Amino acid sequence: MSGTDAQVQIRQMKKEDIAGAANLVARAMNENEGKWADKTMNFHFECMEKGMNDGREYYLWWKADKIQGIVGLHHYEWGPPENVWLAWFAVDPMLQGQGFGKRLLDAVHEKAGDLGYQKFFIETYLHPDFEKAIRFYKKYGFTEHGRIDNYLPDGSQMLVLGKSI
Ligand SMILES: CC(C)(COP(=O)(O)OP(=O)(O)OC[C@H]1O[C@@H](n2cnc3c(N)ncnc32)[C@H](O)[C@@H]1OP(=O)(O)O)[C@@H](O)C(=O)NCCC(=O)NCCS
């Protein structure tokens, strides 16, 4: 079986994975997103330690003792129970374009279905750093659900994509 034929197995993230996961986000997206990922993930584990459910789950794809991919599910506790948002989705830049992103998306799609969610949403941005990701999501069935003007500090729009689970 070649590397690209191999299935992507995901496992739930642990607190000690935060630095590696945020580093992957920074390399795949940009430094700023890496900092936000670090903050979000630290908040998540602090909530868990205090017995609070923040509606979030993070999964990692490991290969050769290294984090090669990350994906999160964010559910707003105050929102419709069937909705979930894909968050911090990234594949190591060295491994992109070989079909691993699709396998990671399939794995988290299955996980979201098992958790009872029915609608997938993604918050992304009309900015050059995310062009590749937007093309990827649309190729795999996500459609545009809305835009928010002037969302990022540089004036970029937020783009919401969605798909049934
Ligand atoms: C979005 C992302 C996770 C996709 O991961 P990926 O591993 O590159 O995805 P895939 O390889 O499955 O698909 C990407 C492309 O490679 C192509 N591809 C798939 N299998 C392939 C293979 N075996 N050989 C060559 N190309 C292949 C796909 O057709 C797709 O083509 P496209 O460029 O026309 O869309 C990745 O690009 C990434 O980490 N981006 C930066 C982070 C980011 O922006 N995340 C989203 C934030 S909202």
Ligand as a Chemical Component Dictionary entry (heavy atoms), coordinates in Angstrom:
data_LIG
# 
_chem_comp.id                   LIG 
_chem_comp.type                 NON-POLYMER 
_chem_comp.pdbx_formal_charge   0 
_chem_comp.three_letter_code    LIG 
# 
loop_
_chem_comp_atom.comp_id 
_chem_comp_atom.atom_id 
_chem_comp_atom.alt_atom_id 
_chem_comp_atom.type_symbol 
_chem_comp_atom.charge 
_chem_comp_atom.model_Cartn_x 
_chem_comp_atom.model_Cartn_y 
_chem_comp_atom.model_Cartn_z 
_chem_comp_atom.pdbx_ordinal 
LIG C1  C1  C 0 -7.214  22.588 2.849  1  
LIG C2  C2  C 0 -6.220  21.474 3.097  2  
LIG C3  C3  C 0 -6.478  20.887 4.497  3  
LIG C4  C4  C 0 -6.398  20.374 2.061  4  
LIG O1  O1  O 0 -5.463  19.341 2.321  5  
LIG P1  P1  P 0 -4.709  18.557 1.143  6  
LIG O2  O2  O 0 -4.025  17.406 1.774  7  
LIG O3  O3  O 0 -3.881  19.499 0.350  8  
LIG O4  O4  O 0 -5.980  18.065 0.297  9  
LIG P2  P2  P 0 -6.049  16.987 -0.878 10 
LIG O5  O5  O 0 -4.684  16.553 -1.273 11 
LIG O6  O6  O 0 -6.990  15.932 -0.445 12 
LIG O7  O7  O 0 -6.686  17.822 -2.022 13 
LIG C5  C5  C 0 -6.035  18.995 -2.433 14 
LIG C6  C6  C 0 -5.793  18.968 -3.916 15 
LIG O8  O8  O 0 -4.911  17.904 -4.254 16 
LIG C7  C7  C 0 -5.528  17.073 -5.248 17 
LIG N1  N1  N 0 -5.189  15.688 -4.987 18 
LIG C8  C8  C 0 -5.910  14.807 -4.292 19 
LIG N2  N2  N 0 -5.291  13.590 -4.294 20 
LIG C9  C9  C 0 -4.146  13.752 -4.986 21 
LIG C10 C10 C 0 -3.070  12.895 -5.329 22 
LIG N3  N3  N 0 -3.068  11.604 -4.963 23 
LIG N4  N4  N 0 -2.034  13.427 -6.016 24 
LIG C11 C11 C 0 -2.041  14.726 -6.387 25 
LIG N5  N5  N 0 -3.037  15.577 -6.093 26 
LIG C12 C12 C 0 -4.074  15.098 -5.408 27 
LIG C13 C13 C 0 -6.981  17.303 -5.079 28 
LIG O9  O9  O 0 -7.631  17.003 -6.293 29 
LIG C14 C14 C 0 -7.029  18.743 -4.715 30 
LIG O10 O10 O 0 -6.944  19.488 -5.897 31 
LIG P3  P3  P 0 -7.322  21.024 -5.988 32 
LIG O11 O11 O 0 -6.035  21.749 -5.733 33 
LIG O12 O12 O 0 -7.848  21.214 -7.364 34 
LIG O13 O13 O 0 -8.358  21.299 -4.925 35 
LIG C15 C15 C 0 -4.747  21.970 2.978  36 
LIG O14 O14 O 0 -4.568  22.569 1.728  37 
LIG C16 C16 C 0 -4.332  22.946 4.044  38 
LIG O15 O15 O 0 -3.878  22.550 5.130  39 
LIG N6  N6  N 0 -4.432  24.262 3.749  40 
LIG C17 C17 C 0 -3.948  25.302 4.617  41 
LIG C18 C18 C 0 -4.792  25.413 5.861  42 
LIG C19 C19 C 0 -6.160  25.989 5.555  43 
LIG O16 O16 O 0 -6.291  26.948 4.814  44 
LIG N7  N7  N 0 -7.174  25.355 6.203  45 
LIG C20 C20 C 0 -8.535  25.769 6.063  46 
LIG C21 C21 C 0 -8.880  26.890 6.950  47 
LIG S1  S1  S 0 -10.562 27.373 6.757  48 
# 
loop_
_chem_comp_bond.comp_id 
_chem_comp_bond.atom_id_1 
_chem_comp_bond.atom_id_2 
_chem_comp_bond.value_order 
_chem_comp_bond.pdbx_ordinal 
LIG C1  C2  SING 1  
LIG C2  C3  SING 2  
LIG C2  C4  SING 3  
LIG C2  C15 SING 4  
LIG C4  O1  SING 5  
LIG O1  P1  SING 6  
LIG P1  O2  DOUB 7  
LIG P1  O3  SING 8  
LIG P1  O4  SING 9  
LIG O4  P2  SING 10 
LIG P2  O5  DOUB 11 
LIG P2  O6  SING 12 
LIG P2  O7  SING 13 
LIG O7  C5  SING 14 
LIG C5  C6  SING 15 
LIG C6  O8  SING 16 
LIG C6  C14 SING 17 
LIG O8  C7  SING 18 
LIG C7  N1  SING 19 
LIG C7  C13 SING 20 
LIG N1  C8  SING 21 
LIG N1  C12 SING 22 
LIG C8  N2  DOUB 23 
LIG N2  C9  SING 24 
LIG C9  C10 SING 25 
LIG C9  C12 DOUB 26 
LIG C10 N3  SING 27 
LIG C10 N4  DOUB 28 
LIG N4  C11 SING 29 
LIG C11 N5  DOUB 30 
LIG N5  C12 SING 31 
LIG C13 O9  SING 32 
LIG C13 C14 SING 33 
LIG C14 O10 SING 34 
LIG O10 P3  SING 35 
LIG P3  O11 DOUB 36 
LIG P3  O12 SING 37 
LIG P3  O13 SING 38 
LIG C15 O14 SING 39 
LIG C15 C16 SING 40 
LIG C16 O15 DOUB 41 
LIG C16 N6  SING 42 
LIG N6  C17 SING 43 
LIG C17 C18 SING 44 
LIG C18 C19 SING 45 
LIG C19 O16 DOUB 46 
LIG C19 N7  SING 47 
LIG N7  C20 SING 48 
LIG C20 C21 SING 49 
LIG C21 S1  SING 50 
# 
